[in-house]
Amino acid sequence: MPVITLTLAKIGLMVLLYLFLFWVFRVVGKEVRDTTEPERASPDLALAHLPRLSIVEPREYRGWTMPLRHDLVIGRGDDCGLQLQDPHASSHHARVTARGDDFFIEDAGSTNGTYVNRRRIAEATRIRRGDSVQVGQTVMEVAR
């Protein structure tokens, strides 16, 4: 075989190897970012007095909390304020809105529905301390 062919094959394999390593590091980096606790992602101390959504199920995410805020989108999408790693959640599953001092949650047209205190909701529903909210298979509790 000519030397030029072997050299080009060697360079091609090196390029493929570097592309593969780049892809691996990119995927690992995304996984590390996705497993960061939502509470640590926004360390704004002014949010400390707001009610929080605390994850109860699944067990591996138990205890993670997120302050409730106006226009909080919950789902699997990258642009969600509370991004869930739940295959049963839609990309934009539910939305939390504020009206005065009260918070309301509404389903955003998800396939599996949104539940408050084990009841499927069809319209914006007020959520209070102690209420249970289920999105997909993720169960959260409203806490202060």
C-alpha positions as CSV (number, residue, x, y, z in Angstrom):
1,M,0.0,0.0,0.0
2,P,1.2,3.5,-0.7
3,V,2.5,5.5,2.2
4,I,0.1,8.3,1.6
5,T,-2.9,5.9,2.0
6,L,-1.6,4.6,5.3
7,T,-0.9,8.1,6.5
8,L,-4.5,9.3,5.6
9,A,-6.0,6.2,7.3
10,K,-4.0,6.9,10.4
11,I,-5.1,10.6,10.5
12,G,-8.7,9.5,9.9
13,L,-8.6,7.1,12.8
14,M,-7.1,9.8,15.0
15,V,-9.9,12.2,14.1
16,L,-12.5,9.6,14.8
17,L,-10.9,8.8,18.2
18,Y,-10.9,12.5,19.2
19,L,-14.5,12.9,18.0
20,F,-15.5,9.9,20.1
21,L,-13.7,11.3,23.2
22,F,-15.3,14.7,22.7
23,W,-18.7,13.1,22.5
24,V,-18.1,11.1,25.7
25,F,-16.9,14.1,27.7
26,R,-19.9,16.1,26.4
27,V,-22.4,13.4,27.5
28,V,-20.7,13.0,30.9
29,G,-20.7,16.7,31.5
30,K,-24.4,17.0,30.7
31,E,-25.1,14.2,33.1
32,V,-23.2,15.9,35.8
33,R,-25.0,19.1,35.3
34,D,-28.4,17.3,35.2
35,T,-27.8,15.7,38.6
36,T,-27.0,19.0,40.3
37,E,-29.6,19.8,43.0
38,P,-32.1,22.5,41.8
39,E,-31.7,24.4,45.1
40,R,-28.0,24.8,44.6
41,A,-28.5,25.9,41.0
42,S,-30.2,29.2,42.2
43,P,-28.6,30.3,45.5
44,D,-30.6,33.5,45.7
45,L,-31.2,34.1,49.5
46,A,-34.3,36.2,48.8
47,L,-36.0,33.0,47.8
48,A,-35.5,31.4,51.2
49,H,-38.9,32.5,52.5
50,L,-40.9,31.2,49.6
51,P,-42.7,27.8,49.7
52,R,-40.7,25.0,48.2
53,L,-41.3,21.8,46.2
54,S,-39.5,19.0,47.9
55,I,-39.1,15.7,46.0
56,V,-40.4,12.7,47.9
57,E,-40.2,10.0,45.1
58,P,-38.2,8.6,43.5
59,R,-35.9,7.8,46.4
60,E,-32.7,8.8,44.6
61,Y,-33.9,12.4,44.4
62,R,-35.6,12.5,47.8
63,G,-35.0,15.7,49.6
64,W,-34.1,17.9,46.6
65,T,-36.0,21.2,46.9
66,M,-36.9,24.0,44.5
67,P,-38.4,27.4,45.6
68,L,-41.8,28.0,44.1
69,R,-41.8,31.0,41.8
70,H,-44.1,32.6,39.3
71,D,-44.0,30.8,35.9
72,L,-42.0,27.8,37.0
73,V,-42.2,25.1,34.3
74,I,-41.8,21.5,35.4
75,G,-40.8,18.7,33.0
76,R,-38.0,16.9,31.2
77,G,-37.1,19.8,28.8
78,D,-33.8,21.5,29.0
79,D,-35.5,24.9,29.4
80,C,-37.6,23.9,32.4
81,G,-37.1,25.6,35.7
82,L,-37.5,22.2,37.5
83,Q,-36.0,19.6,35.1
84,L,-37.0,16.1,36.0
85,Q,-35.2,12.9,35.0
86,D,-38.6,11.1,34.7
87,P,-39.4,9.2,31.5
88,H,-43.2,9.5,32.4
89,A,-43.0,13.3,32.5
90,S,-43.6,15.4,29.4
91,S,-41.0,17.8,28.2
92,H,-43.2,20.7,29.5
93,H,-45.5,18.8,31.9
94,A,-46.9,21.5,34.3
95,R,-46.6,25.2,35.1
96,V,-46.7,26.9,38.5
97,T,-48.0,30.5,38.6
98,A,-48.4,33.0,41.4
99,R,-51.5,35.1,42.2
100,G,-50.8,37.3,45.1
101,D,-49.4,35.1,47.9
102,D,-50.9,32.0,46.5
103,F,-49.4,29.5,44.1
104,F,-51.3,27.5,41.5
105,I,-50.3,24.6,39.4
106,E,-51.8,23.6,36.0
107,D,-51.2,20.8,33.6
108,A,-49.5,21.9,30.4
109,G,-51.2,19.3,28.2
110,S,-49.2,16.4,29.4
111,T,-49.9,12.8,28.4
112,N,-50.0,11.3,31.9
113,G,-51.6,14.3,33.7
114,T,-50.7,16.2,36.8
115,Y,-52.0,15.3,40.2
116,V,-52.5,17.3,43.4
117,N,-53.2,15.2,46.5
118,R,-53.7,12.1,44.3
119,R,-56.4,13.8,42.2
120,R,-55.9,14.5,38.5
121,I,-56.3,18.2,37.8
122,A,-58.0,19.7,34.8
123,E,-57.5,23.4,35.6
124,A,-55.2,25.7,37.6
125,T,-55.3,24.4,41.2
126,R,-54.1,26.1,44.3
127,I,-51.3,24.4,46.1
128,R,-50.5,24.9,49.8
129,R,-48.1,23.7,52.4
130,G,-48.4,19.9,52.8
131,D,-50.0,19.3,49.4
132,S,-48.7,16.5,47.3
133,V,-47.9,17.2,43.6
134,Q,-47.3,14.3,41.2
135,V,-45.7,14.8,37.7
136,G,-45.1,11.6,35.9
137,Q,-43.8,9.2,38.6
138,T,-42.1,12.1,40.5
139,V,-44.0,13.0,43.7
140,M,-43.3,16.3,45.4
141,E,-44.5,18.0,48.6
142,V,-45.1,21.7,49.1
143,A,-43.1,22.8,52.1
144,R,-42.0,26.1,53.7
